[in-house]
Amino acid sequence: MKLKYVCPFWGQEGTTAKEFISKVINAGYNAVEVNIPADNNFETELKSVLNDSKLDLIGQQWLQPLNQSAKEYSKRLEDRLYKLAEFNPIFINSHTGRDFFKFDENCDILETVFKFEEKTGISVYHETHRGRFNYSAKATEDFIQKYSNLKLTGDFSHWTVVSESLLEDQILSLEKAINNTEYLHARVADTQRSQINYPFSEENKIYLQTFTNWWKQVIANAQNSDKGTFYICPEFGPNPYMPYQPNTTTPLVSQWDLNVKMIEYLKQQNLLDK
């Protein structure tokens, strides 16, 4: 199995597609994850520079919250997925559903996504995230019980915050999610924040090790399933995930440098079973 590292566009908004892709290539990434903005110039340039590069594109589906019904949300989600399909992504990472929708309503939304997959042949992975249908380990287990082949993007940072724990009492739910994880967001959290400022400091050692162990389980499972390629996105984010120095707009740590350093760390972990 081959590992490919993904650069998030999150935090790079305001740069042109050409500038972003050039920066990504120079940093040694293999792919990009982009919530493609509604900007004709950006869209045209992105298609052009991606064709000239060797980078894979992962589409990101994220919708601005609106006061709307589950059915209205589902239609908006469907439209967004088809828009992303125009860019021929290798797959789509989706922020799917809402935590306050009823179970059956979120199931209907998932059914809409499944139909999109059937029509386009593009897989959709559902990011484990606060505010979504899979906002916690146990909530996600209930959906996996109904849809055994539910494909997840594992961003376990949200679950440690929601539960205010390192999931010590939810191991079974976590293991089931790991078995369904097709893609990783490699960001480290603690029990109160979905992003610790610097995972490589001594005081954060327990959190980095805990998350690393989970990621290794995901990758081992993918390798045992004969998956040809596995994608990992170091996804430390900008403000407000990354706090500023008091009374300034200076981030405590460079988001870009931190994500690059996370790649270096992951490459040292011997993630693949030779």
NUTIVEX-952717 format. One line per 4 residues: number of its first residue (from 1); their letters; for each residue x, y, z of C-alpha. Coordinates in Angstrom, 3 decimals. Each point is the difference from the previous one (the first is absolute). Example, Ala and Ser with C-alpha at 12.3 -4.5 7.8 and 13.67 -1.06 7.14 Angstrom:
2
1 = AS = 12.300,-4.500,7.800  1.370,3.440,-0.660
END
This chain:
274
1 = MKLK = 0.000,0.000,0.000  1.168,3.517,-0.814  -0.496,2.978,2.312  -0.756,3.400,-1.501
5 = YVCP = 0.023,3.245,1.961  -2.665,2.624,-0.587  0.225,3.761,0.409  -3.181,1.755,1.176
9 = FWGQ = -1.064,3.186,-1.760  -1.513,1.033,3.338  2.132,2.861,1.250  1.206,0.930,-3.495
13 = EGTT = -3.153,1.816,-1.068  0.843,3.201,-1.805  2.843,-1.516,-2.015  -0.484,-0.808,-3.659
17 = AKEF = -0.265,-3.613,-1.086  3.352,0.297,-1.780  1.717,1.395,3.089  -1.505,-2.689,2.214
21 = ISKV = 0.920,-2.911,-2.253  3.550,1.302,-0.462  0.426,0.260,3.756  -1.411,-3.509,0.475
25 = INAG = 2.361,-1.534,-2.548  3.030,1.721,1.523  -0.929,-1.398,3.432  -0.078,-3.567,-1.352
29 = YNAV = -3.697,-0.796,0.336  -1.672,-2.587,-2.241  -3.570,1.363,-0.009  -2.221,2.893,1.029
33 = EVNI = -3.353,0.192,1.763  -1.986,3.024,-1.138  -3.405,1.419,0.856  -0.109,1.634,-3.418
37 = PADN = -1.160,3.613,0.295  -2.753,1.398,-2.213  2.430,1.982,-2.113  0.123,-0.597,-3.751
41 = NFET = 3.607,1.165,-0.290  1.112,-2.287,2.833  -1.918,-2.956,-1.457  1.498,0.434,-3.470
45 = ELKS = 3.515,0.482,1.326  -0.293,-2.966,2.384  -0.988,-2.351,-2.814  2.903,1.250,-2.103
49 = VLND = 2.734,-0.240,2.628  -1.204,-3.384,1.238  0.175,-1.373,-3.535  3.599,1.183,-0.209
53 = SKLD = 0.947,-1.413,3.401  0.190,-3.532,1.318  -2.204,0.829,2.977  -3.203,-1.850,0.844
57 = LIGQ = -3.082,2.061,0.822  -2.271,-0.777,2.933  -3.184,2.046,-0.061  -1.237,1.336,3.309
61 = QWLQ = -3.719,0.399,0.593  -0.826,2.567,2.688  -3.164,2.083,0.131  -0.588,3.259,1.817
65 = PLNQ = -2.616,-0.675,2.727  -3.488,1.193,-0.882  -3.314,-0.182,1.818  -1.537,-2.705,-2.187
69 = SAKE = -1.704,-3.376,0.137  1.852,-3.276,-0.475  -1.550,-0.352,-3.475  1.117,3.478,-1.001
73 = YSKR = 3.470,-0.712,1.332  0.134,-3.298,-1.890  -0.765,1.713,-3.313  2.667,2.625,0.605
77 = LEDR = 2.494,-2.731,0.890  -0.854,-1.939,-3.156  0.522,3.100,-2.161  3.368,0.608,1.612
81 = LYKL = 1.156,-3.569,-0.582  -0.840,0.214,-3.689  1.851,3.308,-0.243  3.099,-1.602,1.509
85 = AEFN = -0.363,-2.926,-2.402  0.744,2.409,-2.867  3.617,0.068,1.196  0.418,-3.807,-0.152
89 = PIFI = 1.222,-0.457,3.585  1.399,-3.360,1.017  -2.562,0.149,2.806  -1.966,2.559,1.986
93 = NSHT = 0.421,0.676,3.705  -3.409,1.055,1.282  -1.280,1.836,3.053  -3.297,-1.856,-0.052
97 = GRDF = -3.281,0.557,1.827  -0.578,1.781,3.286  0.194,-1.203,3.577  -3.486,1.352,0.733
101 = FKFD = -1.706,-1.751,-2.915  -1.857,-3.153,0.978  1.683,-3.337,-0.665  -2.384,-0.782,-2.860
105 = ENCD = 0.535,3.451,-1.500  3.753,-0.500,-0.064  -0.559,-3.446,-1.501  -2.015,1.590,-2.805
109 = ILET = 2.885,2.415,-0.589  2.447,-2.897,-0.150  -2.264,-1.768,-2.488  0.224,3.086,-2.207
113 = VFKF = 3.782,-0.232,0.158  -0.048,-3.709,-0.809  -2.049,0.723,-3.135  2.518,2.655,-1.025
117 = EEKT = 2.795,-2.569,0.366  -1.890,-2.498,-2.155  -0.629,2.556,-2.755  3.488,1.525,-0.118
121 = GISV = 2.320,-2.746,1.200  1.558,2.520,2.408  0.366,-1.212,3.582  -1.063,2.269,2.847
125 = YHET = 1.690,-0.297,3.392  -1.849,1.506,2.960  2.233,1.985,2.336  -0.491,-0.729,3.706
129 = HRGR = -0.712,3.485,1.209  -1.826,2.019,2.616  -3.380,1.164,-1.209  -0.365,-2.801,-2.595
133 = FNYS = -1.883,-3.284,0.087  3.176,-1.723,1.232  0.843,2.513,2.720  0.926,-2.648,2.581
137 = AKAT = 1.351,-3.528,0.095  -3.254,-1.527,1.250  -2.203,1.939,-2.408  2.179,-1.215,-2.858
141 = EDFI = -0.214,-3.601,1.177  -3.798,0.166,-0.348  0.337,1.003,-3.664  2.628,-2.676,-0.660
145 = QKYS = -2.417,-2.558,1.426  -2.526,1.075,-2.658  2.518,0.556,-2.805  2.840,-2.472,0.437
149 = NLKL = 1.952,1.436,-2.940  -0.246,3.628,1.135  3.234,1.716,-1.043  1.573,2.400,2.478
153 = TGDF = 2.656,2.657,0.078  1.551,-0.512,3.415  0.429,3.307,1.789  -0.110,-1.279,3.561
157 = SHWT = 0.915,3.388,1.462  -3.683,0.913,0.068  -0.980,-3.074,1.972  2.465,0.630,2.811
161 = VVSE = -1.445,3.488,0.429  -3.637,-1.111,-0.175  0.590,-2.720,2.591  2.593,1.953,2.026
165 = SLLE = 2.080,-3.162,0.063  2.557,-1.984,-1.961  -2.812,-2.461,-0.750  1.195,-2.464,2.645
169 = DQIL = -3.609,-0.980,0.677  -1.025,-0.199,-3.673  2.582,-2.395,-1.396  -2.530,-2.217,-1.787
173 = SLEK = -1.607,2.946,-1.785  3.425,1.340,-0.933  1.139,-3.366,-1.365  -3.079,-0.258,-2.199
177 = AINN = 0.675,3.466,-1.374  3.647,-0.870,-0.645  -1.109,-3.000,-2.034  -2.055,2.332,-2.218
181 = TEYL = 2.582,2.771,-0.338  1.206,0.543,-3.565  1.873,3.289,0.458  1.695,1.789,2.895
185 = HARV = 0.171,3.558,1.222  3.142,-0.084,2.125  -0.720,2.720,2.509  0.590,-0.452,3.726
189 = ADTQ = -2.437,1.152,2.682  -0.361,-0.266,3.739  -3.207,-0.321,2.001  -0.891,3.715,-0.211
193 = RSQI = 1.365,1.203,-3.335  -0.317,-1.526,-3.451  3.534,1.195,-0.748  2.898,0.176,2.397
197 = NYPF = 2.420,2.787,-0.798  3.127,-2.093,-0.446  -0.258,-3.800,0.156  3.754,-0.544,0.270
201 = SEEN = 0.452,1.700,3.372  0.598,-2.104,3.105  -3.285,0.977,1.662  -1.922,-1.279,-3.026
205 = KIYL = 1.819,-3.319,-0.248  -2.959,-2.083,1.198  -2.320,1.535,-2.593  2.397,-0.443,-2.903
209 = QTFT = 0.636,-3.609,0.955  -3.691,-0.776,0.442  -0.920,1.384,-3.405  3.001,-1.625,-1.647
213 = NWWK = -1.106,-3.380,1.331  -3.474,0.528,-1.459  1.449,1.024,-3.367  2.226,-3.073,-0.042
217 = QVIA = -3.052,-2.203,0.572  -1.794,1.673,-2.901  2.948,-0.467,-2.343  0.583,-3.602,1.090
221 = NAQN = -3.659,-0.745,-0.692  0.233,1.607,-3.438  3.147,-1.955,-0.791  -1.609,-3.259,1.105
225 = SDKG = -2.911,0.829,-2.300  2.419,0.247,-2.944  -0.717,3.668,-0.569  2.392,1.224,-2.684
229 = TFYI = 0.357,3.603,1.139  -0.834,1.708,3.272  -0.245,3.770,0.403  0.948,1.937,3.136
233 = CPEF = -0.669,3.706,0.438  1.830,1.847,2.810  -2.819,2.432,0.705  1.055,2.437,2.666
237 = GPNP = -2.088,3.051,-0.736  0.204,3.790,0.158  -1.800,2.235,2.477  -2.236,-0.758,1.879
241 = YMPY = 1.459,-3.529,0.142  3.412,1.605,0.334  -0.148,2.696,2.714  1.718,3.339,-0.381
245 = QPNT = 2.440,1.706,2.305  -2.044,2.234,2.345  -0.984,3.342,-1.514  1.524,-0.888,-3.383
249 = TTPL = -0.797,-1.919,-3.179  3.222,-2.015,0.352  -0.647,-3.765,0.202  1.746,-1.902,2.773
253 = VSQW = 1.465,-2.365,-2.591  0.205,0.101,-3.790  -2.827,-2.176,-1.325  1.920,-0.777,-3.182
257 = DLNV = 3.205,-0.953,1.811  -1.893,-2.124,2.505  -1.700,-2.054,-2.708  3.310,-0.522,-1.808
261 = KMIE = 1.613,-1.090,3.266  -2.836,-2.465,0.590  0.831,-1.650,-3.315  3.629,-0.334,1.079
265 = YLKQ = -1.147,-1.549,3.270  -2.336,-2.469,-1.722  2.726,-1.099,-2.404  2.136,-0.904,3.030
269 = QNLL = -2.686,-2.222,1.526  0.408,-3.032,-2.300  -3.726,0.037,-0.655  0.099,-2.744,-2.579
273 = DK = 0.558,-3.639,0.925  2.728,-1.009,-2.402
END
